[in-house]
Amino acid sequence: MSSAPRRFVSDFITVSEFAELARMSRRSLDRLRQRRPDGFPTEYDFGTGEAKQSRQPRFKLEEVRAWLDSRALW
């Protein structure tokens, strides 16, 4: 048995959760997802099929936080 920590779905957030955390609209986040600027978090697909309706894109919470920190204007 491996001693490496397992990744659980709770380590990932939905697109809506990402938008809320980033304090932006879902539409603004969708535009960013289409452009994929440098350093943008990787999108993982937890969907069960090829159809667009079954896609459930998620992001690693730690990547989202790191990306948001890199954009901070303090």
PyMOL Python script that loads the backbone (N, CA, C, O; Angstrom):
from pymol import cmd

cmd.read_pdbstr("""\
ATOM      1  N   MET A   1       0.836  -1.181   0.000  1.00  0.00           N
ATOM      2  CA  MET A   1       0.000   0.000   0.000  1.00  0.00           C
ATOM      3  C   MET A   1       0.882   1.247   0.000  1.00  0.00           C
ATOM      4  O   MET A   1       1.878   1.312   0.721  1.00  0.00           O
ATOM      5  N   SER A   2       0.521   2.204  -0.787  1.00  0.00           N
ATOM      6  CA  SER A   2       1.296   3.434  -0.926  1.00  0.00           C
ATOM      7  C   SER A   2       1.089   4.351   0.277  1.00  0.00           C
ATOM      8  O   SER A   2      -0.002   4.429   0.842  1.00  0.00           O
ATOM      9  N   SER A   3       2.165   5.043   0.653  1.00  0.00           N
ATOM     10  CA  SER A   3       2.054   5.982   1.769  1.00  0.00           C
ATOM     11  C   SER A   3       1.764   7.406   1.289  1.00  0.00           C
ATOM     12  O   SER A   3       1.606   8.315   2.103  1.00  0.00           O
ATOM     13  N   ALA A   4       1.694   7.598  -0.021  1.00  0.00           N
ATOM     14  CA  ALA A   4       1.415   8.925  -0.577  1.00  0.00           C
ATOM     15  C   ALA A   4      -0.023   9.330  -0.258  1.00  0.00           C
ATOM     16  O   ALA A   4      -0.921   8.488  -0.268  1.00  0.00           O
ATOM     17  N   PRO A   5      -0.247  10.616   0.025  1.00  0.00           N
ATOM     18  CA  PRO A   5      -1.615  11.049   0.327  1.00  0.00           C
ATOM     19  C   PRO A   5      -2.512  10.915  -0.893  1.00  0.00           C
ATOM     20  O   PRO A   5      -2.084  11.163  -2.020  1.00  0.00           O
ATOM     21  N   ARG A   6      -3.745  10.525  -0.664  1.00  0.00           N
ATOM     22  CA  ARG A   6      -4.713  10.386  -1.750  1.00  0.00           C
ATOM     23  C   ARG A   6      -5.395  11.719  -2.001  1.00  0.00           C
ATOM     24  O   ARG A   6      -5.616  12.502  -1.078  1.00  0.00           O
ATOM     25  N   ARG A   7      -5.723  11.965  -3.253  1.00  0.00           N
ATOM     26  CA  ARG A   7      -6.477  13.160  -3.625  1.00  0.00           C
ATOM     27  C   ARG A   7      -7.960  12.823  -3.555  1.00  0.00           C
ATOM     28  O   ARG A   7      -8.391  11.796  -4.080  1.00  0.00           O
ATOM     29  N   PHE A   8      -8.714  13.652  -2.934  1.00  0.00           N
ATOM     30  CA  PHE A   8     -10.148  13.469  -2.833  1.00  0.00           C
ATOM     31  C   PHE A   8     -10.840  14.583  -3.601  1.00  0.00           C
ATOM     32  O   PHE A   8     -10.247  15.630  -3.860  1.00  0.00           O
ATOM     33  N   VAL A   9     -12.082  14.356  -3.960  1.00  0.00           N
ATOM     34  CA  VAL A   9     -12.842  15.351  -4.706  1.00  0.00           C
ATOM     35  C   VAL A   9     -12.907  16.660  -3.927  1.00  0.00           C
ATOM     36  O   VAL A   9     -13.022  17.727  -4.529  1.00  0.00           O
ATOM     37  N   SER A  10     -12.835  16.597  -2.595  1.00  0.00           N
ATOM     38  CA  SER A  10     -12.899  17.821  -1.796  1.00  0.00           C
ATOM     39  C   SER A  10     -11.682  18.721  -2.015  1.00  0.00           C
ATOM     40  O   SER A  10     -11.716  19.899  -1.660  1.00  0.00           O
ATOM     41  N   ASP A  11     -10.611  18.180  -2.597  1.00  0.00           N
ATOM     42  CA  ASP A  11      -9.436  18.987  -2.927  1.00  0.00           C
ATOM     43  C   ASP A  11      -9.666  19.802  -4.199  1.00  0.00           C
ATOM     44  O   ASP A  11      -8.818  20.603  -4.593  1.00  0.00           O
ATOM     45  N   PHE A  12     -10.812  19.593  -4.831  1.00  0.00           N
ATOM     46  CA  PHE A  12     -11.158  20.254  -6.079  1.00  0.00           C
ATOM     47  C   PHE A  12     -12.392  21.120  -5.872  1.00  0.00           C
ATOM     48  O   PHE A  12     -13.231  20.832  -5.019  1.00  0.00           O
ATOM     49  N   ILE A  13     -12.490  22.183  -6.660  1.00  0.00           N
ATOM     50  CA  ILE A  13     -13.657  23.057  -6.582  1.00  0.00           C
ATOM     51  C   ILE A  13     -14.301  23.171  -7.954  1.00  0.00           C
ATOM     52  O   ILE A  13     -13.648  22.973  -8.979  1.00  0.00           O
ATOM     53  N   THR A  14     -15.581  23.491  -7.962  1.00  0.00           N
ATOM     54  CA  THR A  14     -16.323  23.656  -9.207  1.00  0.00           C
ATOM     55  C   THR A  14     -16.029  25.024  -9.820  1.00  0.00           C
ATOM     56  O   THR A  14     -15.388  25.875  -9.204  1.00  0.00           O
ATOM     57  N   VAL A  15     -16.503  25.209 -11.025  1.00  0.00           N
ATOM     58  CA  VAL A  15     -16.335  26.494 -11.705  1.00  0.00           C
ATOM     59  C   VAL A  15     -17.048  27.598 -10.917  1.00  0.00           C
ATOM     60  O   VAL A  15     -16.515  28.698 -10.764  1.00  0.00           O
ATOM     61  N   SER A  16     -18.232  27.307 -10.427  1.00  0.00           N
ATOM     62  CA  SER A  16     -18.980  28.305  -9.645  1.00  0.00           C
ATOM     63  C   SER A  16     -18.258  28.660  -8.350  1.00  0.00           C
ATOM     64  O   SER A  16     -18.232  29.824  -7.952  1.00  0.00           O
ATOM     65  N   GLU A  17     -17.676  27.667  -7.694  1.00  0.00           N
ATOM     66  CA  GLU A  17     -16.922  27.923  -6.466  1.00  0.00           C
ATOM     67  C   GLU A  17     -15.675  28.751  -6.758  1.00  0.00           C
ATOM     68  O   GLU A  17     -15.306  29.627  -5.976  1.00  0.00           O
ATOM     69  N   PHE A  18     -15.027  28.470  -7.891  1.00  0.00           N
ATOM     70  CA  PHE A  18     -13.856  29.239  -8.323  1.00  0.00           C
ATOM     71  C   PHE A  18     -14.260  30.700  -8.509  1.00  0.00           C
ATOM     72  O   PHE A  18     -13.580  31.603  -8.021  1.00  0.00           O
ATOM     73  N   ALA A  19     -15.369  30.929  -9.217  1.00  0.00           N
ATOM     74  CA  ALA A  19     -15.829  32.299  -9.471  1.00  0.00           C
ATOM     75  C   ALA A  19     -16.119  33.025  -8.160  1.00  0.00           C
ATOM     76  O   ALA A  19     -15.771  34.196  -8.005  1.00  0.00           O
ATOM     77  N   GLU A  20     -16.751  32.339  -7.229  1.00  0.00           N
ATOM     78  CA  GLU A  20     -17.063  32.954  -5.936  1.00  0.00           C
ATOM     79  C   GLU A  20     -15.784  33.288  -5.168  1.00  0.00           C
ATOM     80  O   GLU A  20     -15.664  34.371  -4.596  1.00  0.00           O
ATOM     81  N   LEU A  21     -14.837  32.360  -5.158  1.00  0.00           N
ATOM     82  CA  LEU A  21     -13.574  32.580  -4.466  1.00  0.00           C
ATOM     83  C   LEU A  21     -12.807  33.752  -5.082  1.00  0.00           C
ATOM     84  O   LEU A  21     -12.172  34.530  -4.371  1.00  0.00           O
ATOM     85  N   ALA A  22     -12.873  33.870  -6.408  1.00  0.00           N
ATOM     86  CA  ALA A  22     -12.168  34.937  -7.126  1.00  0.00           C
ATOM     87  C   ALA A  22     -12.946  36.254  -7.127  1.00  0.00           C
ATOM     88  O   ALA A  22     -12.449  37.278  -7.597  1.00  0.00           O
ATOM     89  N   ARG A  23     -14.156  36.216  -6.602  1.00  0.00           N
ATOM     90  CA  ARG A  23     -15.028  37.394  -6.573  1.00  0.00           C
ATOM     91  C   ARG A  23     -15.247  37.968  -7.966  1.00  0.00           C
ATOM     92  O   ARG A  23     -15.106  39.168  -8.201  1.00  0.00           O
ATOM     93  N   MET A  24     -15.597  37.069  -8.881  1.00  0.00           N
ATOM     94  CA  MET A  24     -15.914  37.488 -10.242  1.00  0.00           C
ATOM     95  C   MET A  24     -17.153  36.738 -10.695  1.00  0.00           C
ATOM     96  O   MET A  24     -17.540  35.736 -10.092  1.00  0.00           O
ATOM     97  N   SER A  25     -17.762  37.219 -11.743  1.00  0.00           N
ATOM     98  CA  SER A  25     -18.946  36.546 -12.262  1.00  0.00           C
ATOM     99  C   SER A  25     -18.543  35.243 -12.939  1.00  0.00           C
ATOM    100  O   SER A  25     -17.396  35.066 -13.350  1.00  0.00           O
ATOM    101  N   ARG A  26     -19.489  34.353 -13.042  1.00  0.00           N
ATOM    102  CA  ARG A  26     -19.245  33.080 -13.716  1.00  0.00           C
ATOM    103  C   ARG A  26     -18.867  33.343 -15.179  1.00  0.00           C
ATOM    104  O   ARG A  26     -18.003  32.662 -15.730  1.00  0.00           O
ATOM    105  N   ARG A  27     -19.510  34.320 -15.797  1.00  0.00           N
ATOM    106  CA  ARG A  27     -19.229  34.659 -17.199  1.00  0.00           C
ATOM    107  C   ARG A  27     -17.791  35.148 -17.371  1.00  0.00           C
ATOM    108  O   ARG A  27     -17.119  34.771 -18.331  1.00  0.00           O
ATOM    109  N   SER A  28     -17.323  35.979 -16.454  1.00  0.00           N
ATOM    110  CA  SER A  28     -15.936  36.462 -16.526  1.00  0.00           C
ATOM    111  C   SER A  28     -14.960  35.305 -16.398  1.00  0.00           C
ATOM    112  O   SER A  28     -13.948  35.254 -17.098  1.00  0.00           O
ATOM    113  N   LEU A  29     -15.266  34.382 -15.505  1.00  0.00           N
ATOM    114  CA  LEU A  29     -14.399  33.218 -15.344  1.00  0.00           C
ATOM    115  C   LEU A  29     -14.431  32.344 -16.596  1.00  0.00           C
ATOM    116  O   LEU A  29     -13.399  31.815 -17.008  1.00  0.00           O
ATOM    117  N   ASP A  30     -15.600  32.192 -17.198  1.00  0.00           N
ATOM    118  CA  ASP A  30     -15.697  31.407 -18.434  1.00  0.00           C
ATOM    119  C   ASP A  30     -14.837  32.017 -19.539  1.00  0.00           C
ATOM    120  O   ASP A  30     -14.218  31.292 -20.318  1.00  0.00           O
ATOM    121  N   ARG A  31     -14.797  33.348 -19.606  1.00  0.00           N
ATOM    122  CA  ARG A  31     -13.938  34.006 -20.605  1.00  0.00           C
ATOM    123  C   ARG A  31     -12.463  33.702 -20.333  1.00  0.00           C
ATOM    124  O   ARG A  31     -11.696  33.442 -21.260  1.00  0.00           O
ATOM    125  N   LEU A  32     -12.078  33.736 -19.069  1.00  0.00           N
ATOM    126  CA  LEU A  32     -10.695  33.384 -18.711  1.00  0.00           C
ATOM    127  C   LEU A  32     -10.397  31.933 -19.063  1.00  0.00           C
ATOM    128  O   LEU A  32      -9.311  31.620 -19.550  1.00  0.00           O
ATOM    129  N   ARG A  33     -11.341  31.062 -18.822  1.00  0.00           N
ATOM    130  CA  ARG A  33     -11.147  29.639 -19.140  1.00  0.00           C
ATOM    131  C   ARG A  33     -10.913  29.443 -20.633  1.00  0.00           C
ATOM    132  O   ARG A  33     -10.134  28.577 -21.031  1.00  0.00           O
ATOM    133  N   GLN A  34     -11.576  30.235 -21.456  1.00  0.00           N
ATOM    134  CA  GLN A  34     -11.392  30.136 -22.903  1.00  0.00           C
ATOM    135  C   GLN A  34     -10.027  30.657 -23.331  1.00  0.00           C
ATOM    136  O   GLN A  34      -9.396  30.088 -24.221  1.00  0.00           O
ATOM    137  N   ARG A  35      -9.568  31.740 -22.700  1.00  0.00           N
ATOM    138  CA  ARG A  35      -8.281  32.358 -23.071  1.00  0.00           C
ATOM    139  C   ARG A  35      -7.083  31.611 -22.507  1.00  0.00           C
ATOM    140  O   ARG A  35      -6.028  31.578 -23.140  1.00  0.00           O
ATOM    141  N   ARG A  36      -7.218  31.021 -21.352  1.00  0.00           N
ATOM    142  CA  ARG A  36      -6.135  30.298 -20.671  1.00  0.00           C
ATOM    143  C   ARG A  36      -4.872  31.144 -20.537  1.00  0.00           C
ATOM    144  O   ARG A  36      -3.851  30.811 -21.138  1.00  0.00           O
ATOM    145  N   PRO A  37      -4.915  32.236 -19.760  1.00  0.00           N
ATOM    146  CA  PRO A  37      -3.706  33.047 -19.577  1.00  0.00           C
ATOM    147  C   PRO A  37      -2.606  32.246 -18.883  1.00  0.00           C
ATOM    148  O   PRO A  37      -2.883  31.233 -18.241  1.00  0.00           O
ATOM    149  N   ASP A  38      -1.372  32.698 -19.012  1.00  0.00           N
ATOM    150  CA  ASP A  38      -0.239  32.014 -18.380  1.00  0.00           C
ATOM    151  C   ASP A  38      -0.494  31.824 -16.892  1.00  0.00           C
ATOM    152  O   ASP A  38      -0.924  32.745 -16.198  1.00  0.00           O
ATOM    153  N   GLY A  39      -0.226  30.631 -16.422  1.00  0.00           N
ATOM    154  CA  GLY A  39      -0.363  30.331 -15.008  1.00  0.00           C
ATOM    155  C   GLY A  39      -1.771  29.997 -14.566  1.00  0.00           C
ATOM    156  O   GLY A  39      -1.995  29.701 -13.392  1.00  0.00           O
ATOM    157  N   PHE A  40      -2.731  30.037 -15.486  1.00  0.00           N
ATOM    158  CA  PHE A  40      -4.117  29.737 -15.122  1.00  0.00           C
ATOM    159  C   PHE A  40      -4.215  28.289 -14.655  1.00  0.00           C
ATOM    160  O   PHE A  40      -3.593  27.409 -15.250  1.00  0.00           O
ATOM    161  N   PRO A  41      -4.990  28.028 -13.597  1.00  0.00           N
ATOM    162  CA  PRO A  41      -5.085  26.662 -13.060  1.00  0.00           C
ATOM    163  C   PRO A  41      -5.571  25.645 -14.093  1.00  0.00           C
ATOM    164  O   PRO A  41      -6.377  25.957 -14.969  1.00  0.00           O
ATOM    165  N   THR A  42      -5.067  24.444 -13.967  1.00  0.00           N
ATOM    166  CA  THR A  42      -5.451  23.344 -14.851  1.00  0.00           C
ATOM    167  C   THR A  42      -6.886  22.931 -14.567  1.00  0.00           C
ATOM    168  O   THR A  42      -7.313  22.871 -13.414  1.00  0.00           O
ATOM    169  N   GLU A  43      -7.620  22.650 -15.628  1.00  0.00           N
ATOM    170  CA  GLU A  43      -9.005  22.208 -15.503  1.00  0.00           C
ATOM    171  C   GLU A  43      -9.038  20.686 -15.605  1.00  0.00           C
ATOM    172  O   GLU A  43      -8.468  20.105 -16.529  1.00  0.00           O
ATOM    173  N   TYR A  44      -9.704  20.050 -14.657  1.00  0.00           N
ATOM    174  CA  TYR A  44      -9.838  18.594 -14.640  1.00  0.00           C
ATOM    175  C   TYR A  44     -11.293  18.252 -14.904  1.00  0.00           C
ATOM    176  O   TYR A  44     -12.192  18.888 -14.354  1.00  0.00           O
ATOM    177  N   ASP A  45     -11.531  17.249 -15.744  1.00  0.00           N
ATOM    178  CA  ASP A  45     -12.888  16.876 -16.120  1.00  0.00           C
ATOM    179  C   ASP A  45     -13.312  15.630 -15.357  1.00  0.00           C
ATOM    180  O   ASP A  45     -12.740  14.556 -15.548  1.00  0.00           O
ATOM    181  N   PHE A  46     -14.305  15.768 -14.499  1.00  0.00           N
ATOM    182  CA  PHE A  46     -14.826  14.646 -13.740  1.00  0.00           C
ATOM    183  C   PHE A  46     -16.103  14.103 -14.355  1.00  0.00           C
ATOM    184  O   PHE A  46     -16.838  13.366 -13.698  1.00  0.00           O
ATOM    185  N   GLY A  47     -16.379  14.453 -15.606  1.00  0.00           N
ATOM    186  CA  GLY A  47     -17.580  13.993 -16.289  1.00  0.00           C
ATOM    187  C   GLY A  47     -17.516  12.515 -16.609  1.00  0.00           C
ATOM    188  O   GLY A  47     -16.464  11.882 -16.518  1.00  0.00           O
ATOM    189  N   THR A  48     -18.667  11.980 -16.986  1.00  0.00           N
ATOM    190  CA  THR A  48     -18.753  10.551 -17.261  1.00  0.00           C
ATOM    191  C   THR A  48     -18.868  10.233 -18.740  1.00  0.00           C
ATOM    192  O   THR A  48     -18.871   9.060 -19.115  1.00  0.00           O
ATOM    193  N   GLY A  49     -18.962  11.238 -19.584  1.00  0.00           N
ATOM    194  CA  GLY A  49     -19.129  10.962 -21.001  1.00  0.00           C
ATOM    195  C   GLY A  49     -18.560  12.055 -21.872  1.00  0.00           C
ATOM    196  O   GLY A  49     -17.963  13.019 -21.392  1.00  0.00           O
ATOM    197  N   GLU A  50     -18.759  11.881 -23.162  1.00  0.00           N
ATOM    198  CA  GLU A  50     -18.246  12.836 -24.135  1.00  0.00           C
ATOM    199  C   GLU A  50     -19.165  14.043 -24.310  1.00  0.00           C
ATOM    200  O   GLU A  50     -18.718  15.111 -24.730  1.00  0.00           O
ATOM    201  N   ALA A  51     -20.439  13.877 -23.991  1.00  0.00           N
ATOM    202  CA  ALA A  51     -21.395  14.961 -24.198  1.00  0.00           C
ATOM    203  C   ALA A  51     -21.074  16.145 -23.298  1.00  0.00           C
ATOM    204  O   ALA A  51     -20.679  15.978 -22.144  1.00  0.00           O
ATOM    205  N   LYS A  52     -21.248  17.335 -23.839  1.00  0.00           N
ATOM    206  CA  LYS A  52     -20.940  18.549 -23.085  1.00  0.00           C
ATOM    207  C   LYS A  52     -21.762  18.633 -21.795  1.00  0.00           C
ATOM    208  O   LYS A  52     -21.278  19.151 -20.788  1.00  0.00           O
ATOM    209  N   GLN A  53     -22.990  18.133 -21.818  1.00  0.00           N
ATOM    210  CA  GLN A  53     -23.856  18.206 -20.652  1.00  0.00           C
ATOM    211  C   GLN A  53     -23.327  17.371 -19.491  1.00  0.00           C
ATOM    212  O   GLN A  53     -23.629  17.674 -18.337  1.00  0.00           O
ATOM    213  N   SER A  54     -22.554  16.336 -19.762  1.00  0.00           N
ATOM    214  CA  SER A  54     -22.079  15.456 -18.692  1.00  0.00           C
ATOM    215  C   SER A  54     -20.729  15.899 -18.124  1.00  0.00           C
ATOM    216  O   SER A  54     -20.227  15.289 -17.180  1.00  0.00           O
ATOM    217  N   ARG A  55     -20.138  16.958 -18.694  1.00  0.00           N
ATOM    218  CA  ARG A  55     -18.849  17.434 -18.188  1.00  0.00           C
ATOM    219  C   ARG A  55     -19.024  18.114 -16.845  1.00  0.00           C
ATOM    220  O   ARG A  55     -19.987  18.849 -16.625  1.00  0.00           O
ATOM    221  N   GLN A  56     -18.085  17.862 -15.956  1.00  0.00           N
ATOM    222  CA  GLN A  56     -18.091  18.486 -14.640  1.00  0.00           C
ATOM    223  C   GLN A  56     -16.688  18.996 -14.344  1.00  0.00           C
ATOM    224  O   GLN A  56     -15.976  18.410 -13.529  1.00  0.00           O
ATOM    225  N   PRO A  57     -16.277  20.094 -15.006  1.00  0.00           N
ATOM    226  CA  PRO A  57     -14.913  20.590 -14.809  1.00  0.00           C
ATOM    227  C   PRO A  57     -14.674  21.035 -13.373  1.00  0.00           C
ATOM    228  O   PRO A  57     -15.539  21.642 -12.742  1.00  0.00           O
ATOM    229  N   ARG A  58     -13.475  20.719 -12.867  1.00  0.00           N
ATOM    230  CA  ARG A  58     -13.069  21.107 -11.514  1.00  0.00           C
ATOM    231  C   ARG A  58     -11.649  21.655 -11.575  1.00  0.00           C
ATOM    232  O   ARG A  58     -10.925  21.449 -12.548  1.00  0.00           O
ATOM    233  N   PHE A  59     -11.275  22.351 -10.521  1.00  0.00           N
ATOM    234  CA  PHE A  59      -9.939  22.911 -10.393  1.00  0.00           C
ATOM    235  C   PHE A  59      -9.381  22.518  -9.042  1.00  0.00           C
ATOM    236  O   PHE A  59     -10.124  22.403  -8.067  1.00  0.00           O
ATOM    237  N   LYS A  60      -8.061  22.309  -8.978  1.00  0.00           N
ATOM    238  CA  LYS A  60      -7.425  22.040  -7.692  1.00  0.00           C
ATOM    239  C   LYS A  60      -7.450  23.330  -6.883  1.00  0.00           C
ATOM    240  O   LYS A  60      -7.020  24.383  -7.355  1.00  0.00           O
ATOM    241  N   LEU A  61      -7.954  23.235  -5.673  1.00  0.00           N
ATOM    242  CA  LEU A  61      -8.083  24.405  -4.816  1.00  0.00           C
ATOM    243  C   LEU A  61      -6.734  25.078  -4.586  1.00  0.00           C
ATOM    244  O   LEU A  61      -6.649  26.306  -4.590  1.00  0.00           O
ATOM    245  N   GLU A  62      -5.682  24.293  -4.386  1.00  0.00           N
ATOM    246  CA  GLU A  62      -4.357  24.885  -4.130  1.00  0.00           C
ATOM    247  C   GLU A  62      -3.844  25.651  -5.346  1.00  0.00           C
ATOM    248  O   GLU A  62      -3.181  26.676  -5.185  1.00  0.00           O
ATOM    249  N   GLU A  63      -4.135  25.175  -6.568  1.00  0.00           N
ATOM    250  CA  GLU A  63      -3.722  25.884  -7.782  1.00  0.00           C
ATOM    251  C   GLU A  63      -4.499  27.191  -7.938  1.00  0.00           C
ATOM    252  O   GLU A  63      -3.943  28.212  -8.343  1.00  0.00           O
ATOM    253  N   VAL A  64      -5.782  27.144  -7.614  1.00  0.00           N
ATOM    254  CA  VAL A  64      -6.610  28.349  -7.707  1.00  0.00           C
ATOM    255  C   VAL A  64      -6.105  29.405  -6.731  1.00  0.00           C
ATOM    256  O   VAL A  64      -5.955  30.572  -7.092  1.00  0.00           O
ATOM    257  N   ARG A  65      -5.845  28.995  -5.505  1.00  0.00           N
ATOM    258  CA  ARG A  65      -5.341  29.949  -4.503  1.00  0.00           C
ATOM    259  C   ARG A  65      -3.997  30.540  -4.922  1.00  0.00           C
ATOM    260  O   ARG A  65      -3.768  31.739  -4.762  1.00  0.00           O
ATOM    261  N   ALA A  66      -3.109  29.702  -5.456  1.00  0.00           N
ATOM    262  CA  ALA A  66      -1.799  30.192  -5.903  1.00  0.00           C
ATOM    263  C   ALA A  66      -1.969  31.188  -7.048  1.00  0.00           C
ATOM    264  O   ALA A  66      -1.292  32.215  -7.080  1.00  0.00           O
ATOM    265  N   TRP A  67      -2.862  30.892  -7.982  1.00  0.00           N
ATOM    266  CA  TRP A  67      -3.099  31.789  -9.111  1.00  0.00           C
ATOM    267  C   TRP A  67      -3.678  33.114  -8.628  1.00  0.00           C
ATOM    268  O   TRP A  67      -3.261  34.180  -9.081  1.00  0.00           O
ATOM    269  N   LEU A  68      -4.635  33.047  -7.715  1.00  0.00           N
ATOM    270  CA  LEU A  68      -5.226  34.273  -7.175  1.00  0.00           C
ATOM    271  C   LEU A  68      -4.183  35.095  -6.426  1.00  0.00           C
ATOM    272  O   LEU A  68      -4.156  36.320  -6.545  1.00  0.00           O
ATOM    273  N   ASP A  69      -3.323  34.429  -5.653  1.00  0.00           N
ATOM    274  CA  ASP A  69      -2.255  35.136  -4.932  1.00  0.00           C
ATOM    275  C   ASP A  69      -1.295  35.824  -5.898  1.00  0.00           C
ATOM    276  O   ASP A  69      -0.800  36.915  -5.615  1.00  0.00           O
ATOM    277  N   SER A  70      -1.034  35.181  -7.042  1.00  0.00           N
ATOM    278  CA  SER A  70      -0.109  35.764  -8.021  1.00  0.00           C
ATOM    279  C   SER A  70      -0.701  37.001  -8.693  1.00  0.00           C
ATOM    280  O   SER A  70       0.031  37.812  -9.260  1.00  0.00           O
ATOM    281  N   ARG A  71      -2.006  37.144  -8.631  1.00  0.00           N
ATOM    282  CA  ARG A  71      -2.690  38.279  -9.252  1.00  0.00           C
ATOM    283  C   ARG A  71      -3.029  39.374  -8.253  1.00  0.00           C
ATOM    284  O   ARG A  71      -3.570  40.410  -8.637  1.00  0.00           O
ATOM    285  N   ALA A  72      -2.722  39.164  -6.989  1.00  0.00           N
ATOM    286  CA  ALA A  72      -3.069  40.141  -5.948  1.00  0.00           C
ATOM    287  C   ALA A  72      -2.347  41.462  -6.191  1.00  0.00           C
ATOM    288  O   ALA A  72      -1.192  41.492  -6.613  1.00  0.00           O
ATOM    289  N   LEU A  73      -3.044  42.528  -5.919  1.00  0.00           N
ATOM    290  CA  LEU A  73      -2.486  43.866  -6.168  1.00  0.00           C
ATOM    291  C   LEU A  73      -2.218  44.606  -4.869  1.00  0.00           C
ATOM    292  O   LEU A  73      -2.462  45.811  -4.804  1.00  0.00           O
ATOM    293  N   TRP A  74      -1.744  43.962  -3.868  1.00  0.00           N
ATOM    294  CA  TRP A  74      -1.514  44.609  -2.571  1.00  0.00           C
ATOM    295  C   TRP A  74      -0.398  45.578  -2.690  1.00  0.00           C
ATOM    296  O   TRP A  74      -0.041  46.232  -1.710  1.00  0.00           O
TER     297      TRP A  74
END
""", "prot")
cmd.dss("prot")
cmd.show_as("cartoon", "prot")
cmd.util.cbc("prot")
cmd.orient("prot")
